[in-house]
Amino acid sequence: MSLADWQKFGWLKAHKTNRNEIAELMAVVDRDLAASKTPGLHNDWSFNIAYNAALQLATAALAASGYQAERANRHYRVIDSLSLTLGTDA
């Protein structure tokens, strides 16, 4: 299966990105990774913040590949797309 197949199924849509969009996503990743290490932060919040960093990183990889996840099951599709955007096994 490919990202183009995912688009045919309606899971993704074509997306033209630019350096600014990727830089903004990476800035959120950096910010959230730092925030997730805040001393005294409850583990649940730390995990949620780190999860958002991972989601933004996966979103950047998907955008760099020319796609954007549709709203339905967005988090799942973005994370699952990593095997295709990075070219690795799930």
LUMDREN-171059 format. One record per residue: x, y, z of N, C-alpha, C, O, CB in turn; residue number from 1. Coordinates in nm, 4 decimals. Glycine has a CB too. Example, Ala and Ser with C-alpha at 12.3 -4.5 7.8 and 13.67 -1.06 7.14 Angstrom:
     n.xx     n.yy     n.zz    ca.xx    ca.yy    ca.zz     c.xx     c.yy     c.zz     o.xx     o.yy     o.zz    cb.xx    cb.yy    cb.zz pos
   1.3190  -0.5690   0.7800   1.2300  -0.4500   0.7800   1.3200  -0.3300   0.7800   1.4236  -0.3319   0.8465   1.1308  -0.4473   0.9046   1
   1.2850  -0.2250   0.7080   1.3670  -0.1060   0.7140   1.2900   0.0030   0.7870   1.3409   0.1138   0.8039   1.4084  -0.0598   0.5725   2
This chain:
     n.xx     n.yy     n.zz    ca.xx    ca.yy    ca.zz     c.xx     c.yy     c.zz     o.xx     o.yy     o.zz    cb.xx    cb.yy    cb.zz pos
   0.0844  -0.1170   0.0000   0.0000   0.0000   0.0000   0.0893   0.1238   0.0000   0.1982   0.1236   0.0574  -0.0962  -0.0005   0.1218   1
   0.0417   0.2281  -0.0646   0.1183   0.3522  -0.0759   0.0341   0.4707  -0.0285  -0.0858   0.4573  -0.0038   0.1653   0.3743  -0.2217   2
   0.0979   0.5854  -0.0163   0.0250   0.7064   0.0199  -0.0772   0.7418  -0.0883  -0.1850   0.7926  -0.0578   0.1226   0.8236   0.0421   3
  -0.0436   0.7153  -0.2128  -0.1387   0.7392  -0.3217  -0.2622   0.6507  -0.3045  -0.3742   0.6946  -0.3308  -0.0722   0.7127  -0.4590   4
  -0.2420   0.5271  -0.2607  -0.3561   0.4385  -0.2323  -0.4410   0.4971  -0.1203  -0.5638   0.4975  -0.1283  -0.3074   0.2961  -0.1940   5
  -0.3756   0.5462  -0.0171  -0.4482   0.6068   0.0951  -0.5330   0.7240   0.0459  -0.6446   0.7451   0.0935  -0.3496   0.6542   0.2049   6
  -0.4788   0.8005  -0.0504  -0.5535   0.9134  -0.1047  -0.6768   0.8617  -0.1798  -0.7847   0.9199  -0.1689  -0.4635   0.9993  -0.1987   7
  -0.6615   0.7537  -0.2551  -0.7749   0.6953  -0.3275  -0.8843   0.6508  -0.2314  -1.0027   0.6611  -0.2637  -0.7286   0.5765  -0.4127   8
  -0.8468   0.6021  -0.1146  -0.9435   0.5584  -0.0138  -1.0070   0.6763   0.0601  -1.1016   0.6576   0.1367  -0.8761   0.4655   0.0861   9
  -0.9557   0.7969   0.0378  -1.0098   0.9150   0.1033  -0.9496   0.9429   0.2396  -1.0013   1.0263   0.3140  -1.1563   0.9012   0.1170  10
  -0.8417   0.8750   0.2735  -0.7774   0.8925   0.4042  -0.6834   1.0121   0.4053  -0.6571   1.0703   0.5105  -0.7007   0.7666   0.4426  11
  -0.6325   1.0487   0.2875  -0.5392   1.1603   0.2721  -0.5882   1.2492   0.1598  -0.6676   1.2077   0.0754  -0.3947   1.1102   0.2439  12
  -0.5397   1.3719   0.1600  -0.5607   1.4599   0.0462  -0.4261   1.5190   0.0077  -0.3357   1.5301   0.0906  -0.6650   1.5720   0.0785  13
  -0.4138   1.5565  -0.1180  -0.2892   1.6174  -0.1646  -0.2678   1.7485  -0.0897  -0.3625   1.8211  -0.0593  -0.2921   1.6414  -0.3192  14
  -0.1415   1.7768  -0.0609  -0.1082   1.8973   0.0145   0.0265   1.9505  -0.0323   0.1258   1.8778  -0.0360  -0.1059   1.8686   0.1668  15
   0.0283   2.0759  -0.0672   0.1547   2.1400  -0.1063   0.2063   2.2161   0.0156   0.1421   2.3097   0.0633   0.1358   2.2366  -0.2312  16
   0.3199   2.1760   0.0638   0.3786   2.2392   0.1822   0.4857   2.3386   0.1408   0.5146   2.3560   0.0224   0.4379   2.1334   0.2773  17
   0.5433   2.4026   0.2398   0.6549   2.4939   0.2145   0.7461   2.4918   0.3367   0.7122   2.4342   0.4400   0.6043   2.6399   0.1840  18
   0.8602   2.5544   0.3234   0.9581   2.5554   0.4336   0.9003   2.6140   0.5621   0.9297   2.5664   0.6718   1.0818   2.6348   0.3929  19
   0.8185   2.7170   0.5475   0.7621   2.7827   0.6641   0.6702   2.6877   0.7424   0.6775   2.6814   0.8651   0.6853   2.9081   0.6216  20
   0.5852   2.6150   0.6723   0.4956   2.5210   0.7397   0.5755   2.4142   0.8141   0.5461   2.3841   0.9298   0.4003   2.4552   0.6382  21
   0.6750   2.3576   0.7490   0.7565   2.2540   0.8124   0.8316   2.3128   0.9321   0.8412   2.2489   1.0368   0.8561   2.1924   0.7105  22
   0.8847   2.4341   0.9168   0.9563   2.4986   1.0277   0.8627   2.5228   1.1461   0.9023   2.5041   1.2612   1.0187   2.6320   0.9815  23
   0.7400   2.5639   1.1188   0.6433   2.5866   1.2270   0.6085   2.4555   1.2981   0.5976   2.4530   1.4207   0.5152   2.6522   1.1715  24
   0.5914   2.3484   1.2236   0.5640   2.2180   1.2847   0.6824   2.1734   1.3701   0.6639   2.1218   1.4804   0.5333   2.1123   1.1761  25
   0.8031   2.1932   1.3194   0.9222   2.1531   1.3947   0.9396   2.2382   1.5207   0.9888   2.1892   1.6224   1.0470   2.1642   1.3062  26
   0.8996   2.3644   1.5143   0.9057   2.4503   1.6329   0.8104   2.3995   1.7412   0.8429   2.4042   1.8598   0.8713   2.5963   1.5959  27
   0.6934   2.3512   1.7007   0.5991   2.2930   1.7969   0.6588   2.1657   1.8570   0.6458   2.1412   1.9769   0.4624   2.2622   1.7288  28
   0.7237   2.0855   1.7738   0.7890   1.9639   1.8230   0.8919   1.9995   1.9296   0.8913   1.9417   2.0382   0.8563   1.8868   1.7069  29
   0.9790   2.0933   1.8995   1.0821   2.1351   1.9955   1.0195   2.1894   2.1237   1.0611   2.1537   2.2339   1.1737   2.2414   1.9329  30
   0.9194   2.2759   2.1085   0.8526   2.3351   2.2240   0.7884   2.2275   2.3123   0.8034   2.2292   2.4345   0.7465   2.4356   2.1778  31
   0.7170   2.1342   2.2490   0.6466   2.0322   2.3261   0.7413   1.9321   2.3909   0.7158   1.8869   2.5025   0.5489   1.9591   2.2375  32
   0.8483   1.8974   2.3241   0.9453   1.8071   2.3868   1.0067   1.8717   2.5098   1.0258   1.8058   2.6121   1.0556   1.7680   2.2872  33
   1.0375   1.9996   2.5003   1.0916   2.0701   2.6168   0.9869   2.0794   2.7275   1.0182   2.0571   2.8444   1.1398   2.2112   2.5772  34
   0.8640   2.1118   2.6917   0.7567   2.1260   2.7912   0.7241   1.9933   2.8596   0.6853   1.9913   2.9764   0.6309   2.1819   2.7252  35
   0.7396   1.8835   2.7872   0.7074   1.7521   2.8453   0.8035   1.7135   2.9579   0.7752   1.6224   3.0357   0.7104   1.6447   2.7365  36
   0.9164   1.7826   2.9663   1.0173   1.7541   3.0691   1.0069   1.8488   3.1888   1.0956   1.8509   3.2740   1.1569   1.7632   3.0089  37
   0.8992   1.9270   3.1955   0.8813   2.0233   3.3034   0.8799   1.9515   3.4386   0.7998   1.8602   3.4588   0.7509   2.1037   3.2834  38
   0.9668   1.9912   3.5304   0.9678   1.9281   3.6629   0.8326   1.9438   3.7325   0.7714   2.0506   3.7293   1.0791   1.9886   3.7501  39
   0.7879   1.8363   3.7948   0.6635   1.8383   3.8696   0.5391   1.8194   3.7849   0.4285   1.8128   3.8385   0.6529   1.9652   3.9429  40
   0.5549   1.8109   3.6555   0.4403   1.7911   3.5674   0.3879   1.6491   3.5845   0.4659   1.5539   3.5851   0.4784   1.8182   3.4192  41
   0.2580   1.6342   3.5982   0.1996   1.5013   3.6143   0.2341   1.4162   3.4916   0.2375   1.4667   3.3794   0.0447   1.5104   3.6342  42
   0.2591   1.2886   3.5133   0.2981   1.1982   3.4045   0.1972   1.1966   3.2899   0.2362   1.1872   3.1735   0.3155   1.0577   3.4582  43
   0.0680   1.2056   3.3217  -0.0332   1.2073   3.2159  -0.0159   1.3270   3.1236  -0.0236   1.3131   3.0015  -0.1730   1.2087   3.2764  44
   0.0078   1.4455   3.1818   0.0279   1.5651   3.1006   0.1582   1.5576   3.0239   0.1646   1.5990   2.9081   0.0258   1.6897   3.1875  45
   0.2611   1.5060   3.0862   0.3902   1.4915   3.0192   0.3759   1.4016   2.8951   0.4286   1.4318   2.7880   0.4959   1.4329   3.1170  46
   0.3036   1.2914   2.9130   0.2807   1.2003   2.8006   0.2014   1.2695   2.6908   0.2371   1.2591   2.5734   0.2069   1.0740   2.8475  47
   0.0937   1.3404   2.7269   0.0110   1.4082   2.6269   0.0900   1.5116   2.5479   0.0724   1.5244   2.4267  -0.1077   1.4748   2.6938  48
   0.1754   1.5839   2.6152   0.2565   1.6850   2.5470   0.3578   1.6183   2.4533   0.3781   1.6640   2.3409   0.3294   1.7744   2.6500  49
   0.4211   1.5102   2.5000   0.5169   1.4379   2.4157   0.4455   1.3727   2.2968   0.4998   1.3679   2.1864   0.5919   1.3306   2.4986  50
   0.3236   1.3227   2.3200   0.2446   1.2647   2.2111   0.2174   1.3704   2.1043   0.2284   1.3423   1.9850   0.1111   1.2065   2.2648  51
   0.1821   1.4912   2.1464   0.1568   1.5971   2.0489   0.2833   1.6276   1.9687   0.2751   1.6549   1.8490   0.1062   1.7243   2.1194  52
   0.3989   1.6233   2.0325   0.5242   1.6445   1.9598   0.5416   1.5378   1.8521   0.5787   1.5685   1.7388   0.6445   1.6430   2.0568  53
   0.5149   1.4134   1.8877   0.5266   1.3035   1.7908   0.4259   1.3203   1.6776   0.4581   1.2956   1.5613   0.5058   1.1673   1.8604  54
   0.3049   1.3619   1.7108   0.2013   1.3825   1.6097   0.2415   1.4935   1.5131   0.2210   1.4805   1.3924   0.0668   1.4162   1.6764  55
   0.2981   1.6016   1.5640   0.3404   1.7118   1.4781   0.4577   1.6708   1.3889   0.4659   1.7124   1.2733   0.3790   1.8332   1.5630  56
   0.5473   1.5900   1.4426   0.6604   1.5412   1.3638   0.6116   1.4515   1.2498   0.6586   1.4627   1.1366   0.7598   1.4644   1.4536  57
   0.5176   1.3631   1.2806   0.4606   1.2757   1.1778   0.3827   1.3580   1.0747   0.3835   1.3259   0.9559   0.3684   1.1692   1.2423  58
   0.3159   1.4638   1.1203   0.2435   1.5530   1.0291   0.3407   1.6214   0.9337   0.3107   1.6378   0.8155   0.1631   1.6585   1.1082  59
   0.4566   1.6612   0.9845   0.5587   1.7239   0.8997   0.6099   1.6255   0.7951   0.6288   1.6622   0.6791   0.6759   1.7759   0.9853  60
   0.6323   1.5013   0.8354   0.6795   1.3998   0.7399   0.5750   1.3752   0.6315   0.6087   1.3600   0.5141   0.7124   1.2675   0.8128  61
   0.4485   1.3713   0.6715   0.3415   1.3504   0.5745   0.3306   1.4697   0.4798   0.3146   1.4517   0.3591   0.2077   1.3269   0.6463  62
   0.3390   1.5904   0.5335   0.3333   1.7112   0.4500   0.4508   1.7148   0.3527   0.4342   1.7501   0.2360   0.3333   1.8382   0.5379  63
   0.5680   1.6786   0.4004   0.6866   1.6765   0.3135   0.6723   1.5740   0.2010   0.7378   1.5842   0.0973   0.8123   1.6458   0.3960  64
   0.5856   1.4753   0.2234   0.5585   1.3733   0.1213   0.4458   1.4153   0.0271   0.4132   1.3434  -0.0673   0.5232   1.2405   0.1878  65
   0.3862   1.5328   0.0534   0.2842   1.5854  -0.0361   0.1409   1.5542   0.0029   0.0509   1.5602  -0.0809   0.3080   1.5342  -0.1704  66
   0.1189   1.5208   0.1298  -0.0150   1.4825   0.1729  -0.0518   1.5444   0.3067   0.0324   1.5940   0.3815  -0.0257   1.3320   0.1816  67
  -0.1813   1.5393   0.3329  -0.2374   1.5831   0.4604  -0.3487   1.4840   0.4941  -0.4242   1.4428   0.4060  -0.2912   1.7333   0.4537  68
  -0.3587   1.4463   0.6197  -0.4615   1.3511   0.6617  -0.5980   1.4189   0.6632  -0.6105   1.5354   0.7009  -0.4287   1.2929   0.8010  69
  -0.6992   1.3446   0.6220  -0.8367   1.3925   0.6341  -0.8735   1.3949   0.7813  -0.8038   1.3349   0.8631  -0.9358   1.3032   0.5531  70
  -0.9804   1.4622   0.8161  -1.0176   1.4814   0.9566  -1.0566   1.3510   1.0259  -1.0224   1.3315   1.1425  -1.1322   1.5797   0.9662  71
  -1.1262   1.2630   0.9580  -1.1685   1.1368   1.0198  -1.0460   1.0512   1.0509  -0.9656   1.0223   0.9623  -1.2666   1.0597   0.9268  72
  -1.0324   1.0118   1.1744  -0.9193   0.9278   1.2177  -0.7841   0.9939   1.1927  -0.6856   0.9251   1.1658  -0.9238   0.7937   1.1462  73
  -0.7785   1.1246   1.2011  -0.6574   1.1997   1.1672  -0.5344   1.1529   1.2451  -0.4307   1.1245   1.1851  -0.6799   1.3468   1.1927  74
  -0.5447   1.1447   1.3757  -0.4282   1.1050   1.4564  -0.3788   0.9671   1.4138  -0.2589   0.9464   1.3951  -0.4634   1.1050   1.6074  75
  -0.4709   0.8740   1.3988  -0.4345   0.7383   1.3595  -0.3641   0.7383   1.2245  -0.2584   0.6771   1.2094  -0.5587   0.6486   1.3546  76
  -0.4220   0.8065   1.1268  -0.3636   0.8082   0.9918  -0.2244   0.8727   0.9921  -0.1322   0.8219   0.9283  -0.4564   0.8839   0.8944  77
  -0.2098   0.9831   1.0630  -0.0813   1.0536   1.0648   0.0274   0.9645   1.1251   0.1359   0.9514   1.0684  -0.0927   1.1857   1.1446  78
  -0.0018   0.9036   1.2399   0.0975   0.8155   1.3042   0.1235   0.6923   1.2181   0.2384   0.6520   1.2000   0.0494   0.7724   1.4453  79
   0.0173   0.6329   1.1651   0.0320   0.5120   1.0837   0.1087   0.5398   0.9545   0.1735   0.4501   0.9005  -0.1053   0.4536   1.0509  80
   0.1018   0.6628   0.9050   0.1698   0.6960   0.7794   0.3216   0.6956   0.7924   0.3921   0.6957   0.6916   0.1240   0.8313   0.7305  81
   0.3724   0.6952   0.9147   0.5184   0.6994   0.9324   0.5902   0.5857   0.8615   0.7003   0.6043   0.8098   0.5525   0.6956   1.0792  82
   0.5285   0.4679   0.8588   0.5948   0.3566   0.7895   0.6113   0.3859   0.6406   0.7045   0.3363   0.5772   0.5151   0.2267   0.8085  83
   0.5206   0.4668   0.5849   0.5297   0.5024   0.4430   0.6162   0.6268   0.4207   0.6946   0.6313   0.3259   0.3900   0.5258   0.3859  84
   0.6025   0.7272   0.5069   0.6807   0.8497   0.4873   0.8284   0.8283   0.5187   0.9153   0.8914   0.4585   0.6253   0.9620   0.5745  85
   0.8557   0.7396   0.6125   0.9958   0.7115   0.6485   1.0518   0.5903   0.5757   1.1722   0.5651   0.5797   1.0077   0.6900   0.7981  86
   0.9641   0.5149   0.5088   1.0077   0.3975   0.4340   1.0539   0.2836   0.5235   1.1497   0.2134   0.4911   1.1183   0.4352   0.3405  87
   0.9858   0.2653   0.6362   1.0221   0.1581   0.7289   0.9029   0.0654   0.7498   0.7902   0.0989   0.7134   1.0701   0.2161   0.8644  88
   0.9281  -0.0498   0.8079   0.8193  -0.1410   0.8445   0.7458  -0.0864   0.9644   0.8045  -0.0210   1.0506   0.8726  -0.2826   0.8742  89
   0.6164  -0.1138   0.9693   0.5356  -0.0686   1.0830   0.5924  -0.1253   1.2120   0.5388  -0.0991   1.3197   0.3875  -0.1105   1.0660  90
